[in-house]
Amino acid sequence: MAAPTRFSNLCFDSSFGESEETDIVRHEGRGAEGFLEHIFKYAAKELFGLEVKEIVYKTLKNRDFQEVILEKDGETLLQFAAVYGFRNIQNMIQKLKKGKFPYQLVEVLSCPGGCLNGKGQAQTDSGKPDRALLQQMEEVYTSLPVRLPETNPQLQQLYQDWLDGAESPRAQQALHTQYRPESQASSTPDYKW
């Protein structure tokens, strides 16, 4: 197996033009997906004033169907789920149809095991997952420094240039939504699982 590539020796183009930053960073979370963790911590802080230091996943049916819960004084404040793989997605859809899926946010990925375990990723010539390479990829990814999206200077520049700031009415209209309940008749899914 070849030695891992050292990122410091590589040159990268920026999607946003010239930039002073040359470091590769990652978001907070486990694996290449993991935005659930950032959103969970952010929601806990913004909605309830609670600082969450560590995320604890509870495995439900299998390791690809897990939940994260924020509780305070015995009351559930947030309930998120990570659902990976088509079998679990099908189970999720069935629960949604029955009205028995209590989560405010669900991170859904079609690949069992998440993105790094996907079909275009770490596989042997026979098409089976290459566990050693997958482990090496995870180690390289988790060794990268974490930068929260809200501290990214390029993201802040995009907010300013395109949306007149992160809290502007234009940003609210373009990036935010409002929950509104729909009647059962108008929200009947048009899919067969």
Disulfide bonds with the S-S distance in Angstrom:
none
